[in-house]
Amino acid sequence: MSIFFDLLSAINNPNQQGSISQLSSVMDSLQSMTNNRGIQPSQMQNMMSVVGNLIRPELKQQRATMGEAKFENLISQAVASGLGTSTFQSLVPPKLMQQITQTVAQKTGISPNLVQTAIPAIISTLFGLLNMGAPKEGTRGSNSLLNSFLDSDNDGDTDLGDVLKFASRFLSPTAA
């Protein structure tokens, strides 16, 4: 759950990009995906957990290869430019995308075709969420939320499904 606390810290820190409206936008995007594709909210949480666990090692390796500043800049560029761009594809190569699709389908029971259409948007939304921890332009620092997601201390406390659950409760406390 520490990644959720890092998300709240990013929202409350005036030097980071996170805001409640940005979190609402991320959650609305995921909610729209669940509604438009007939995915249950619990399945979406499970998908986010699986996607996070599969993409984390690739992103860790890329950060180690590029360096923290260049890697964080690449994440910001992917968020700004969106799906289908070379920036996005350099972060999530087609082979990894295929592996994620197969694993998510196996672990969630959702049809592979449905998963294949949803995964790029889920990963793009994930990058948008993680970018909330990036420093605002003109300020210094690193992306604390991205660092928490990459779990540099390996405590395993970075489940994105839990982040969705807590974010939903945070944004709509009476509905939870």
Backbone hydrogen bonds in HBPLUS format (Angstrom, degrees):
<---DONOR---> <-ACCEPTOR-->    atom                        ^
c    i                          cat <-CA-CA->   ^        H-A-AA   ^      H-
h    n   atom  resd res      DA  || num        DHA   H-A  angle D-A-AA Bond
n    s   type  num  typ     dist DA aas  dist angle  dist       angle   num
A0004-PHE N   A0001-MET O   2.97 MM   3  5.36 129.6  2.23 106.8 119.8     1
A0005-PHE N   A0001-MET O   3.29 MM   4  6.77 152.5  2.37 148.1 155.6     2
A0006-ASP N   A0002-SER O   2.91 MM   4  6.23 147.8  2.01 146.1 155.6     3
A0007-LEU N   A0003-ILE O   2.92 MM   4  6.19 142.1  2.07 138.6 149.0     4
A0008-LEU N   A0004-PHE O   2.94 MM   4  6.33 157.0  1.99 150.2 155.6     5
A0009-SER N   A0005-PHE O   2.88 MM   4  6.12 152.4  1.96 143.4 151.5     6
A0010-ALA N   A0006-ASP O   2.93 MM   4  6.15 150.7  2.01 141.9 149.4     7
A0011-ILE N   A0007-LEU O   3.04 MM   4  6.37 150.5  2.13 147.2 155.1     8
A0012-ASN N   A0008-LEU O   2.99 MM   4  6.24 150.8  2.08 145.9 153.9     9
A0013-ASN N   A0009-SER O   2.87 MM   4  5.92 119.3  2.25 141.9 157.1    10
A0016-GLN N   A0013-ASN O   3.08 MM   3  5.54 169.4  2.09 118.9 121.8    11
A0136-LYS N   A0015-ASN O   2.71 MM 121  5.42 162.8  1.73 135.7 138.1    12
A0017-GLN N   A0134-ALA O   2.85 MM 117  5.71 151.4  1.93 165.4 175.0    13
A0018-GLY N   A0132-MET O   2.74 MM 114  4.07 120.3  2.09 153.2 134.9    14
A0023-LEU N   A0019-SER O   2.97 MM   4  6.31 159.8  2.01 151.7 157.0    15
A0024-SER N   A0020-ILE O   2.81 MM   4  6.04 159.2  1.85 151.3 157.6    16
A0025-SER N   A0021-SER O   2.92 MM   4  6.10 149.5  2.02 139.6 147.7    17
A0026-VAL N   A0022-GLN O   2.99 MM   4  6.33 154.4  2.06 148.5 154.8    18
A0027-MET N   A0023-LEU O   2.92 MM   4  6.19 167.9  1.94 156.2 159.1    19
A0028-ASP N   A0024-SER O   2.76 MM   4  5.90 155.0  1.82 148.5 156.3    20
A0029-SER N   A0025-SER O   2.93 MM   4  6.06 153.1  2.01 143.3 150.3    21
A0030-LEU N   A0026-VAL O   3.05 MM   4  6.39 157.8  2.11 149.6 155.0    22
A0031-GLN N   A0027-MET O   2.84 MM   4  6.03 156.8  1.89 148.0 155.2    23
A0032-SER N   A0028-ASP O   2.81 MM   4  5.97 155.5  1.87 147.3 153.9    24
A0033-MET N   A0029-SER O   3.04 MM   4  6.30 151.8  2.12 141.6 149.1    25
A0034-THR N   A0030-LEU O   2.97 MM   4  6.30 154.7  2.04 147.6 154.1    26
A0035-ASN N   A0031-GLN O   2.93 MM   4  6.19 162.5  1.96 151.8 156.5    27
A0036-ASN N   A0032-SER O   2.82 MM   4  5.91 169.7  1.83 154.8 158.0    28
A0037-ARG N   A0033-MET O   3.03 MM   4  5.88 143.1  2.17 141.6 149.5    29
A0038-GLY N   A0034-THR O   2.96 MM   4  5.58 116.3  2.38 136.2 147.0    30
A0039-ILE N   A0034-THR O   2.94 MM   5  4.49 140.0  2.11 129.5 136.8    31
A0043-GLN N   A0040-GLN O   2.93 MM   3  5.09 121.6  2.28 102.4 117.9    32
A0044-MET N   A0040-GLN O   2.96 MM   4  6.34 150.5  2.05 153.7 163.0    33
A0045-GLN N   A0041-PRO O   2.96 MM   4  6.27 156.9  2.01 149.2 155.0    34
A0046-ASN N   A0042-SER O   3.00 MM   4  6.21 156.1  2.06 140.6 147.2    35
A0047-MET N   A0043-GLN O   2.76 MM   4  6.02 154.6  1.82 146.8 154.4    36
A0048-MET N   A0044-MET O   2.88 MM   4  6.13 161.4  1.91 152.7 156.7    37
A0049-SER N   A0045-GLN O   3.03 MM   4  6.29 154.8  2.09 146.3 153.1    38
A0050-VAL N   A0046-ASN O   2.98 MM   4  6.25 165.9  2.00 154.7 157.7    39
A0051-VAL N   A0047-MET O   2.80 MM   4  5.97 171.2  1.80 158.7 161.6    40
A0052-GLY N   A0048-MET O   2.88 MM   4  5.89 164.0  1.91 145.2 150.4    41
A0053-ASN N   A0049-SER O   2.99 MM   4  6.17 160.4  2.03 147.7 153.0    42
A0054-LEU N   A0050-VAL O   2.97 MM   4  6.18 146.6  2.08 148.8 158.0    43
A0055-ILE N   A0051-VAL O   2.87 MM   4  5.96 155.6  1.93 156.6 162.8    44
A0056-ARG N   A0052-GLY O   3.05 MM   4  5.83 148.7  2.15 144.4 151.0    45
A0059-LEU N   A0055-ILE O   3.01 MM   4  6.27 162.7  2.04 160.3 165.8    46
A0060-LYS N   A0056-ARG O   2.85 MM   4  6.05 158.4  1.90 159.1 165.6    47
A0061-GLN N   A0057-PRO O   3.01 MM   4  6.15 160.1  2.05 144.4 149.5    48
A0062-GLN N   A0058-GLU O   2.96 MM   4  6.21 156.4  2.01 146.1 152.9    49
A0063-ARG N   A0059-LEU O   2.90 MM   4  6.08 157.8  1.95 148.4 154.2    50
A0064-ALA N   A0060-LYS O   2.96 MM   4  6.21 156.2  2.01 148.4 154.9    51
A0065-THR N   A0061-GLN O   2.98 MM   4  6.20 149.6  2.07 145.6 153.8    52
A0066-MET N   A0062-GLN O   2.88 MM   4  6.00 168.7  1.89 156.1 158.7    53
A0067-GLY N   A0063-ARG O   2.82 MM   4  5.28 152.5  1.90 139.2 147.5    54
A0071-PHE N   A0067-GLY O   3.02 MM   4  6.07 159.6  2.07 153.7 160.3    55
A0072-GLU N   A0068-GLU O   2.89 MM   4  6.06 166.9  1.90 156.8 160.0    56
A0073-ASN N   A0069-ALA O   3.02 MM   4  6.18 153.9  2.09 145.5 152.9    57
A0074-LEU N   A0070-LYS O   2.97 MM   4  6.23 148.3  2.08 142.6 151.1    58
A0074-LEU N   A0071-PHE O   3.05 MM   3  5.02 116.0  2.48  93.4 109.1    59
A0075-ILE N   A0071-PHE O   3.00 MM   4  6.41 152.7  2.08 151.6 158.8    60
A0076-SER N   A0072-GLU O   3.03 MM   4  6.32 162.5  2.06 148.2 152.6    61
A0077-GLN N   A0073-ASN O   2.88 MM   4  6.16 153.3  1.95 147.7 155.4    62
A0078-ALA N   A0074-LEU O   2.88 MM   4  6.13 154.8  1.94 147.7 154.5    63
A0079-VAL N   A0075-ILE O   2.99 MM   4  6.30 153.5  2.06 150.9 157.8    64
A0080-ALA N   A0076-SER O   2.98 MM   4  6.22 159.6  2.02 147.4 153.1    65
A0081-SER N   A0077-GLN O   2.81 MM   4  5.91 155.1  1.87 152.5 159.2    66
A0082-GLY N   A0078-ALA O   2.86 MM   4  5.59 149.9  1.95 140.3 147.3    67
A0089-GLN N   A0085-THR O   3.00 MM   4  6.25 167.1  2.01 153.5 157.4    68
A0090-SER N   A0086-SER O   2.84 MM   4  5.92 134.0  2.06 138.4 149.5    69
A0090-SER N   A0087-THR O   3.22 MM   3  5.17 129.9  2.49  92.8 105.9    70
A0091-LEU N   A0087-THR O   3.23 MM   4  6.54 141.8  2.38 142.9 152.1    71
A0091-LEU N   A0088-PHE O   3.12 MM   3  5.28 128.8  2.39  98.8 111.9    72
A0092-VAL N   A0088-PHE O   2.94 MM   4  6.21 153.0  2.02 150.3 158.8    73
A0096-LEU N   A0093-PRO O   2.98 MM   3  5.41 120.0  2.35 111.3 125.5    74
A0097-MET N   A0093-PRO O   2.99 MM   4  6.30 158.8  2.04 154.7 161.6    75
A0098-GLN N   A0094-PRO O   2.92 MM   4  6.16 153.8  1.99 148.5 154.6    76
A0099-GLN N   A0095-LYS O   3.04 MM   4  6.31 156.8  2.09 143.9 150.2    77
A0100-ILE N   A0096-LEU O   2.83 MM   4  6.06 162.5  1.86 156.0 160.6    78
A0101-THR N   A0097-MET O   2.97 MM   4  6.16 160.9  2.01 146.1 151.3    79
A0102-GLN N   A0098-GLN O   3.02 MM   4  6.27 166.5  2.04 153.0 155.7    80
A0103-THR N   A0099-GLN O   2.97 MM   4  6.12 168.2  1.99 153.6 157.2    81
A0104-VAL N   A0100-ILE O   2.87 MM   4  5.94 167.2  1.89 155.5 159.4    82
A0105-ALA N   A0101-THR O   3.05 MM   4  6.15 162.9  2.08 147.4 152.4    83
A0106-GLN N   A0102-GLN O   3.02 MM   4  6.24 157.1  2.08 146.6 152.8    84
A0107-LYS N   A0103-THR O   2.89 MM   4  6.06 163.2  1.92 154.8 159.2    85
A0108-THR N   A0104-VAL O   2.90 MM   4  5.82 142.5  2.04 149.9 157.6    86
A0109-GLY N   A0105-ALA O   3.00 MM   4  5.44 144.1  2.13 135.7 142.8    87
A0114-LEU N   A0111-SER O   3.08 MM   3  5.33 117.3  2.49 104.7 119.1    88
A0115-VAL N   A0111-SER O   2.95 MM   4  6.25 164.2  1.98 159.3 164.5    89
A0116-GLN N   A0112-PRO O   2.81 MM   4  5.91 158.3  1.86 145.6 151.9    90
A0117-THR N   A0113-ASN O   3.21 MM   4  6.45 148.0  2.32 140.7 147.6    91
A0118-ALA N   A0114-LEU O   3.09 MM   4  6.28 141.6  2.25 142.4 153.2    92
A0118-ALA N   A0115-VAL O   3.05 MM   3  5.06 123.8  2.37  96.1 111.2    93
A0119-ILE N   A0115-VAL O   2.88 MM   4  5.86 158.9  1.92 166.2 167.6    94
A0122-ILE N   A0118-ALA O   2.98 MM   4  6.17 153.9  2.05 154.2 162.4    95
A0123-ILE N   A0119-ILE O   2.87 MM   4  6.06 166.0  1.89 164.0 166.0    96
A0124-SER N   A0120-PRO O   2.96 MM   4  6.12 158.1  2.00 144.3 151.0    97
A0125-THR N   A0121-ALA O   2.91 MM   4  6.05 155.9  1.97 143.7 150.2    98
A0126-LEU N   A0122-ILE O   2.80 MM   4  6.04 150.2  1.89 145.1 154.4    99
A0127-PHE N   A0123-ILE O   2.89 MM   4  6.21 157.0  1.94 152.0 156.9   100
A0128-GLY N   A0124-SER O   3.03 MM   4  6.34 151.9  2.11 142.3 150.2   101
A0129-LEU N   A0125-THR O   2.90 MM   4  6.21 151.5  1.98 148.5 156.2   102
A0130-LEU N   A0126-LEU O   2.89 MM   4  6.18 167.7  1.90 156.9 159.5   103
A0131-ASN N   A0127-PHE O   2.87 MM   4  5.95 145.5  1.98 145.2 154.6   104
A0132-MET N   A0129-LEU O   3.10 MM   3  5.52 157.5  2.16 109.6 116.7   105
A0133-GLY N   A0130-LEU O   3.29 MM   3  6.10 168.7  2.30 118.7 121.4   106
A0134-ALA N   A0131-ASN O   3.02 MM   3  5.26 165.8  2.04 111.6 115.8   107
A0139-THR N   A0136-LYS O   2.99 MM   3  5.64 150.4  2.08 144.0 143.7   108
A0147-ASN N   A0143-ASN O   2.97 MM   4  6.21 160.7  2.00 152.5 158.6   109
A0148-SER N   A0144-SER O   2.90 MM   4  6.05 150.3  1.99 139.2 147.3   110
A0149-PHE N   A0145-LEU O   2.88 MM   4  6.13 157.0  1.93 146.4 152.9   111
A0150-LEU N   A0146-LEU O   2.91 MM   4  6.17 157.7  1.96 150.5 156.3   112
A0151-ASP N   A0148-SER O   2.94 MM   3  4.85 144.1  2.07  96.2 107.6   113
A0154-ASN N   A0151-ASP O   2.84 MM   3  5.21 163.9  1.86 118.6 123.9   114
A0163-VAL N   A0159-ASP O   3.24 MM   4  6.65 149.4  2.34 139.5 148.2   115
A0164-LEU N   A0160-LEU O   3.01 MM   4  6.31 156.9  2.06 147.3 151.7   116
A0165-LYS N   A0161-GLY O   3.08 MM   4  6.37 160.3  2.12 146.0 151.2   117
A0166-PHE N   A0162-ASP O   2.88 MM   4  6.11 170.8  1.88 159.8 161.3   118
A0167-ALA N   A0163-VAL O   2.78 MM   4  5.84 155.3  1.84 149.3 157.2   119
A0168-SER N   A0164-LEU O   2.92 MM   4  6.02 157.6  1.97 148.2 153.8   120
A0169-ARG N   A0165-LYS O   3.12 MM   4  6.40 156.0  2.18 143.5 149.9   121
A0170-PHE N   A0166-PHE O   2.81 MM   4  5.99 150.7  1.89 145.5 154.3   122
A0171-LEU N   A0167-ALA O   2.91 MM   4  6.10 159.3  1.95 150.8 155.1   123
A0172-SER N   A0168-SER O   2.96 MM   4  6.00 146.2  2.07 143.4 152.6   124
A0175-ALA N   A0172-SER O   3.09 MM   3  5.47 139.7  2.26 109.5 120.5   125
